[in-house]
Amino acid sequence: MNKRDFLRTAASASLGVLLGDRVWATYADLPVDRLAQEEDFWAAIRAKYRLKPDYINLESGYYSMQATPVLEAFIAKVREINYQASYYLRTTQVPDKAAVRDKLAAMAGCLPAELCITRNTTESIDTVVAGYDWKAGDEAVMAEQDYGHMLAQFRLMARRYGIVNKLVSVPIDPKSDDEIVKLYAGAITPRTRLMMVSHMVNITGQILPVRKIADMAHSRGVDVLVDGAHAFAHFEYSIPDLGCDYYGASLHKWLGCPLGTGILYVRRDKIPALWPVYGDHRMTDDADIMKLNHTGTHPVYTDLAIEDAIAFHNTLGTRRKEARLRYLQNYWTGKVRSLPNVIMNTPSDPKRACAIANVGIKGMKPADLAKTLLDKYRIWTNAIDSEPAGVYGVRVTPHVFILPKELDTLVKAIAEMARAA
Ligand SMILES: Cc1ncc(COP(=O)(O)O)c(C=O)c1O
């Protein structure tokens, strides 16, 4: 393999190659829900990650580490690009990045011309919100449960252009999708132009019925921006099937890419009206999404390693991953949900959540809960203390390398703390 090919395809493999043909043959025909419970299979997947023995990492919602084959491929790219230096940047950088974008677009189910690589969801969402042609008095709709910094970007627009932001509050256990759709519909007025919807609420793990919300919003002439930070490569969907106009996601969360990778999707007909945040002297065609993606000189090896993460992800496959993640979440939440003094901040309907769940203990501050979990039980989680959303607890996010016996430690810890509460 020459250097160029190495830069492009270091980690492509099948599960047979990854696990050994004999091991994989045992599992190849199992339905995903059965495979989700085959611990020997998942132990083999776990072996592809380097895990710190000091704690059980239940905080993959922030950043999910690269699997070892991806990390090694990434490091090789860092070395190679450092070696080739500006020669690489001036020769094959652009086509190499375009090839990565093609693979991401295939994964997202959209046209390559509708997608660009960003640093993260923050950049993707902010590019849309700041690129909108706002007029004073325009309205935008969003939820108390959306990510704080994304809400802050709308507040900036309110200060700068005089837009008005309307916030809804999404119930954790709705009776139906309709209840949520009506909530968003109720915030629309004739001045509403844009609605932001979280695909998965970051503090609770709740999956929102994005397609139904988008259809309703479009029927009222409102554009839909989806914050998919936690959704991409977590569970199966295609972006166009969601029916939204704009979509942003981070790839260092569930795709297991190096830090600083994300995507921005803009439906083709929506590209011309968006203003770029960064100027590009070529003044790229109005209908070209790359006009929104002038990055300047940047760590391109990070973007190139997305290809390795996709290859690793595809060996496992989204459906197998989703089934395992949902299994792990239900495994522990099912054991604590009905305990006295336990507050579950995550939908009980399995379809409305996947890996992420949030649990609180009556009378215990989230920070104390997270600290006790770490100090006494060696479990790493994230304290969520959100007054606007009314969510108090710790966010627990197992990745595919987590084992049920580690979740047993969490269950024991919660049961003991709840008894003492
Ligand atoms: C819902 C949501 N949106 C946006 C972000 C920002 O993601 P990033 O820091 O990768 O830009 C996060 C981060 O956790 C998030 O949970």
The ligand as an SDF file (V2000), in Angstrom:
LIG
                    3D

 16 16  0  0  0  0  0  0  0  0999 V2000
  -27.3390   18.5490   22.4840 C   0  0  0  0  0  0  0  0  0  0  0  0
  -25.9590   19.0930   22.3210 C   0  0  0  0  0  0  0  0  0  0  0  0
  -25.7490   20.0310   21.3990 N   0  0  0  0  0  0  0  0  0  0  0  0
  -24.5310   20.5380   21.1700 C   0  0  0  0  0  0  0  0  0  0  0  0
  -23.4390   20.0990   21.8870 C   0  0  0  0  0  0  0  0  0  0  0  0
  -22.1040   20.6800   21.5930 C   0  0  0  0  0  0  0  0  0  0  0  0
  -21.2870   19.6880   21.0860 O   0  0  0  0  0  0  0  0  0  0  0  0
  -19.7550   20.0220   20.7630 P   0  0  0  0  0  0  0  0  0  0  0  0
  -19.1510   20.4610   22.0580 O   0  0  0  0  0  0  0  0  0  0  0  0
  -19.2090   18.7400   20.2740 O   0  0  0  0  0  0  0  0  0  0  0  0
  -19.7830   21.0960   19.7810 O   0  0  0  0  0  0  0  0  0  0  0  0
  -23.6030   19.1300   22.8570 C   0  0  0  0  0  0  0  0  0  0  0  0
  -22.4510   18.6530   23.6350 C   0  0  0  0  0  0  0  0  0  0  0  0
  -22.5290   17.7770   24.4500 O   0  0  0  0  0  0  0  0  0  0  0  0
  -24.8920   18.6190   23.0800 C   0  0  0  0  0  0  0  0  0  0  0  0
  -25.1110   17.6980   24.0140 O   0  0  0  0  0  0  0  0  0  0  0  0
  1  2  1  0
  2  3  1  0
  2 15  2  0
  3  4  2  0
  4  5  1  0
  5  6  1  0
  5 12  2  0
  6  7  1  0
  7  8  1  0
  8  9  2  0
  8 10  1  0
  8 11  1  0
 12 13  1  0
 12 15  1  0
 13 14  2  0
 15 16  1  0
M  END
$$$$
